[in-house]
Amino acid sequence: MAVLTFSNCVFDGKEIIFEEITRENLTLYFRECTFNCNVYVKSCKALKGLKFIDTKKIGNILEVSGNFIGEFYLKNTSDHSNNFLRGEISIDHNTFYEHANFKYLNHIFNNFFFRYNTLTTKEENLELSVDFTNTRLNNASFVCTDFGKDARFDRMVLTNDTKLGGINFSDCTFHNCYFDFVDFGKSGYFNGSSFNGHVQFLGVKNPKETKLSFSGSHFKDGFILKMAEIKELQMHALTLEGRVTFEESEFSSLKIHQVIFKNPAFFDTIKLLHPEKVDTKSLRVIKQELQRSDNRIDYNRFKALELNAFKNELTSKLWVDKSILWLNQISSDHGLNPWKGVLFTLLIGMIFYVLYFISENFKLQFFISSTSINQFLIGYFKFLIPSHLSPFENGLKQWYQYLPFITGKAFVAYGIYQTVQSFRKFRL
């Protein structure tokens, strides 16, 4: 194997081009070099390796396209490197048959393209097919790429300074891939991609702005999105096999539509910071998966959120259903809060008891004393017993007295029922 090494060199001029190199098993090695010009490596079909290590500077563009390369490095040797690259980096239409390594790369301005590439790493190769660990990339696009058997993007920071949208991983093929502790910036799109191995998003955090979107994809061997803190998660038209978990994650909002979970998905201890922004369909999906996984506690919580969302989506024409759901909410949070049920029963009972008391005694003079207060309270507690007749002797002699009496008894019975149901919320 031949190695052509450039160490600590400075390249001046307009451009430097390496094109259609046919020498087999040749490695081009650039270490700590400065490129004050554009760099092109094109249509080289036999390179054993192409390595840019600790590159200090590039011109307006570094383009690697249409090549067949074994090892490809564009990396720094340490996360403490002060090498910040500002030009456009375009790595398109290449085949890498061993691996590609971008570890510790700092790209802070212009665009980074890694598109239409194929990683054909052999199974016996113990190295990752692609390694983007601890990289910082600006305006990155990874569309239409086969990332090979193992791809790792841990602690990658992605920034975007354009109005074109977020980071795009659409129409890609992943096998085993790891996006642990990644900051996707404004947004990350995984649309139309295939996931043929283990997929892991652990500790993805940017709660103020990150939106993650998955659509039109098939996950064949599980999906883990755990301990994430992001602004929004969108999942549409997906099929997920294997183990799926969203445990201990936190979202401001999320949307889950037309998603098929082949096995129970785990949404344990998931948090929604703004549940009012989540639609009924998405909440229903989570509720159903919590039921499949026998998580009674979180199931009850999401059942209540689903009913609230459904109430908010009802039009004024369906005011009866809307009123019933409103009553369920204020009386016991849809069967979650027994103490709210107790308070509702006592208050609604007092309101209708006062109305009934006035209807029975409005012609009489009433003086406040210990005796009168005692009689009032005795009558109130009798009124709270749904089966008890009038707390007053010779009561209910006029028709209008039955209105607050019957209505109040109905609401008291309703409140007692809601209270009992709330105390039984953990029943099997």
N, C-alpha and C positions, 0 to 999 in steps of 0.2 A: 504494500500500500504506500503510495506517494503522498506526502503532505507538503503543500506550498504555504509557508507561514509568513505573515506580515505582522510584525510586532512593533507596537508604538509608532506606527507610520502615520504621516499626514498626506492625504490625497487632495490636491488642488485641481482646479480646472472646472469645466462645465459638467462633465459626466465621466464615469468609468463603467465599462460594459464587459461582462463575462457572458459570452453567448456561444451556444452550440459546442460546448467542450465535450469531446468524445473520448478523452483519456480515461480509461477504466480505473476504478479504485483510487481516484484522486480526491484529496481533501483540501479545500481552501480554508485557511485558518487566519482570521483577522483578530488580533488581540490588542486591546487598548489603542485602537486606531481612531483617527479623526478624519472624517470625510467632509471636506468643504465643497462637495460636489454631489450630484445625483449618482446613485448606485443602481445598476441593473444587473441581475443574474437571470438569464433567460434561455430556455430551450436546451438545457444541459441534461442529457439523458443517461449519464454514467457516473455522476459524482457520488463518491463514497460519503463525503461529508461537506457541509458548508457551515462554518462556525464564525459567529460574530460575538466575541467575548469582551465585556467591559468596554463597549464602544462609547467613545466620548462625545461624538457629534455626527450627525448625518445632514446631508443637504436638504433640498426641498422634498426629495422622495428616495425611499429605499424600496426597490421593487424586486421581488423574487417570483417568477412566474414561468409556468410550463416546464418545470424541471422534474427529474426523477432522481431523488436524493435519499441516501441512507440516513445519516444523522444531520439534523438541522438545529443549530443553536443561534438564538438571538437573546442573550441573557447577560446578567451581571453575576459575579461570583458571591456577592453579599447583599443583604438588604440594607446595608449602610452605604451603598454606593451613591456617589454624587453625580452620576451620569444621567442626565435628563435629556431625552431625545425629543426634538420638536418637529421634525419633518413628517411627511406622510409615509406610513409603512404599509406596503401592499404585498401580501403573500397569497397569491391566487393560482389556481389550476396546477397545483403540484401534487406529486405522489411521494410520500415519505415512507420508506419501507423498514425503517428501524424506529426512530422516534424524533419528536420535535420538542425543544426545550426553550421556554421563555422565562425561566425563573428569575425573579427580582428585576425584571425589565421595568424601567420607568419611562413611559411615553406620555407626555403631559400636554401636547399641543398638536393640532391637525388630526388626521384620521388614521385609524388602525384597521386594516382589512385582513381577515384570514378566511378566504372564501374559496369554495369549489376545490378544496383540498381533500386528499385521501390518505389516511394512515393505514398501512397494511402490516402492522407489527406482527411478527410471528409469535405463536403461543409460548415458545420456549424463551422468548426475550423477557427478562425479569423487570426491565425498566418500563416506566409508563409510556404509553403511546404519545401522549401530549401532556406537558407539564407547564401550567400557567401559575404556579404557586407564587404568592407574594408579588404579583405584577400590578402595575398601575397603568391603565390604558385609557386613552381618550377617544371618544367617538368610535367605539369598536363595533365591528360587524363580523359575524362568524357564519354567515348563511351557506347552505348547501355543502356542508363539509361532513365527511365520515371521520370521526375522531378515534377510530380504532378500538382496541380491546379495553384500554384503561385511559381515562382522561381526568386530570386533577386541576381544579381551579381554586384551591383553598386560599383564603385571605386575599383574593383579588379585589382591587378597587377600580370601579369603572366610572368614568366621568363623561359628561356630555355637554358640549357648549353650542349645539346647533338646535334648530327648531324642527329637525327632521324626525325626532322621536328618540326612543331609547336604544338599548343594546339589543341586537338582533341575533338570535340563535335559531332562526327559522329554517325549516327544511333540512335539518341536519340529522345525522345518524349517530347515536350514542350507544355504547355498550355499558361498561361500568364507568360511571362518572360521578365526581364529587365536587360539590359547590359549597364547601363548608366555610362559614364566616365571610361570605362574599358581600361586598357592598355594590349593588347593581346601579346605584345612582338613581336617576329619575325612573327608569323602567327597564325591564328585561322581558323579551318576547321569545317564547318557545312555541312557534306555531308550525304545524305540519311536520314535526320532527318524529323520529322513531327512537324509542328507548328500549334496547334489547337486553340490558343487564341491570345491575343494581344502580339506582338513582338516589342520590343523597344531597339534600339541602339542609345542612345543620347550622343553626346559629346565624342565619342570614338576617342582617340587621340594618335597617335605615327606616325607622318608623315615620319620619317626616315626609318622605317623598317617593320611596320605592313602590312601584307597581309591577307585580309579576303576572304574566299572562301565559297560559298554556291552552292551546286549542288544536283540534284535529290531530291528536297524537295517540299513540298506543304505547303503554308501559307494560312490558312483558314480565318483568321480574321485580316488582315492588317500586314504591315511591316513598321516600322519607323527607318530610318537611317539618323539622322538629326544632323547638326553641327559637323560632323565627320571630322577628319584630319588624313588620313592614306595613306600609300604608294600605295597600290593596292587593288582594289575590283574586285572579280571574281564572276560572277553569271552564272550558266549553268543548263539548263534543269529544270527550276522552274515554278511553277504555283502560282501566288499571287492573292488572293482575298482581298476584303476590301480595306481600305485606305492604299496607298503605297506612301512614300515620301522619297526623298533624299535631301531635301532642305538644303541650306547653307552648303553643305559638300564640302570637298576639297580632291582630289585624284591626285597622280602623274600619275596614269594610271588606266584604268578599262576595263573589258571585260564582255559584256552581250550577251550571246548566248542562243538561244532556250528558251527564257523566255516569259511566257504568263502573261500579266497583264489583269485581268478581268475588272478592272476599270482604269481610267486614273491615271498614276503615276506622281508624282510631282517632277520635277528636277529643280525647280526654284533656280536661283542664284548658281547653282553648278559650281565648279571650277576644271579645269583640268590643272595641272601644266605642264604636258608634253603631250599635245594633239597629238603630232606626234607619240606617242607610242600606241595610241588607234586605233583599226582597224575600217574599214568602217561599219561593221555590228553593232558594239556597238554604234557608233555615230548615225547610222540610227534609232536604237531603241529609243535613247534619243530624237532625233528630232521628231519622230512620237508621242511620249508621250507628248512632249511639245505642239505639234499641237492639240492633243486631249484635253489638259487642257487649250487651247486658250492662251498660253503664246507666243505671237508674238515676243517679244524681244529676249528671249533665243532661240526660234526656228530659227530665222535668224542666230544667232551665230553658232548653231550646224549644220545648213545646210551648212554653209561655211566650218566648220571643216570636215564635211563628204566629201565634194567635194575635199578638200585638201588631205584627207586620200586616197580617191579613185584615185586621180592623182598619189600619191606616190606608189600605188599598181599596177598601169598599167605597162605593159612591154613595151620595146622599139618598139615592133612590132605595138603597138597601138599609134604610135607617133602623129597621127592627133588629137585624143581625148586628149592625154596628153598635146599637144600644146594649144588646146582650153582652157582647164582648167587652164593652166599656164597663158594665156592671161587674163582670168577672174580674176585670183588672183592678178596679178600685176596692172590691170586696176581699180579695185574697191573692192578688197577682196570679190569677189563673191556677189557684190551688197550690201555691208555693209558700204562702205566708199565713200561718194560722193566727198569729197575733193581730194581723191586719183584719182577719175575719172576725175576731172577737171585738175589735174596736168598731168595725163596721156595724156589727149586730147591736152593740150598745148605743151607738150614735143614731142609727136609723130607727131603733126602738124608741129612743128618747124623742126624736122629732115627731113621730106619729103618735106617741103617747101624749105629748103636749097638745097636739091637735085634737086628739080624742078627749083629753081632759077638759079642754076649753069647750068642746061641743057639749059635754055633760054638765058643766058648772058655770057657763058664762053668765047665767042670771043670778048667781050667788055671789056674795061678797067673800073675798078670800084674804085672810090675814096671815102674815108670815109669823109662824111660831114653831116651837119644837114639835108640837103635836101635828100641825098642818104639814110640816116638812116630812115627818114620819109617815103620815097617811099618803102623801104624794109618792114617796119612795116605795112604800109597800105596793101601791097601785102600779108603779113602774115595773117592779120586778115580777108582779103577776102578769103584766102585759107582755113580758119577755117569754112567758110560757105559751107556746103556740096553741095548746089545747085548752088553756084556761079561758073561761068566759069573762064577762066584764068585771073589772076589779071594783066596780061601784055597785052598791046595792040598788036594785031597781034601775040599773043602767040599760042603755040601748032601747029607749022608749020611742025615739024619733028616727026616721029613716036616714037622715043625714049623718047620724052618729055612726052608722055602719060603714061609711066611706073610709074615714081614717082608721077605724077599728080593723076592718078586713084587710085593707091595704097594708097597714102596719104589721099585722100578723103574718101576711105573706112575705114581706121583706125580712122580718125577724126569722122566719123559718128558713128563708133563703140564706141568710147570714149564718145561721147555725149549720146548715148543710155545707156551706163553703168552708167553715171552720173545721168541721169534722173531716172533710176531704183533704184539707191542707195538712192535718195531723197524720193522715194516712199516705202522704206523698211518697214515702219510701217503701210502701208495701210491695210485695213481690207480685 
